[in-house]
């Protein structure tokens, strides 16, 4: 029997998982998806993701693909996989796709948001999805730094290791910090991201917003291109993969 390629939009709370990618002996998003696909279709299938989120990172619009029997319908996939998946992972949409489509290689931008609860008191309901910072943040100076990272730059200072990284050049299309009620939200859109790049960028932006460094320091750290200089990294809880963008529709 020939197999068809299917594409899913997946939402998940990453708190209890050791990231997206399969790892032996620990819970991962990929493992849960592959187990659910096997239970639904009766066949084992490897799942590929557009962005390999780290341990504790969430997703609203993760995109994954896999091969399965062509007799499966998108409706069957959504209902069936959501039946077998744990409550902190959900399939939001499903498409039958062209076999040549690659969810990782064909993505032209990825969008992440980092959430900060910036108020006087902590929130038990928000602690899984936002970093609590009671001190007031200076959003104006943080946005000056956001302007500096837009465009194509070498982001070596925003990672801790070059292991597996051919080069640290990345193109940032958008970067901005906004306030929404008690929350400060950092949104960044780029062609792709280095390991921990967003969390290290957020860590440096917070230091800037709290007055611990100046905008000139931010620029100097960025231009130094020295491994780990932008740290420390912020916790994973506030980070969410919002969307992956493609030049063409996901379905055939």
Secondary structure, DSSP 8 states (H G I E B T S, - for coil): --EEEEEEEEEE-GGGSS-SS--TTS--HHHHHHHHHHHHHSS----EESS---TT-EEEEEEEEEEEETT--HHHHHHHHHHHS-TTEEEEEEEEE-TT--TTTTEEEEEEEEEEE-SSS--TTTTTTSEE--S---HHHHHHHHHHH-EEEE-GGG-S--TT-S--EEEEEEEEEEEETTEEEEEEEES---TTHHHHHHHHHHHHHTTSS-HHHHHHHHHH--TTTT-----GGGEEEEEEEESS-S--
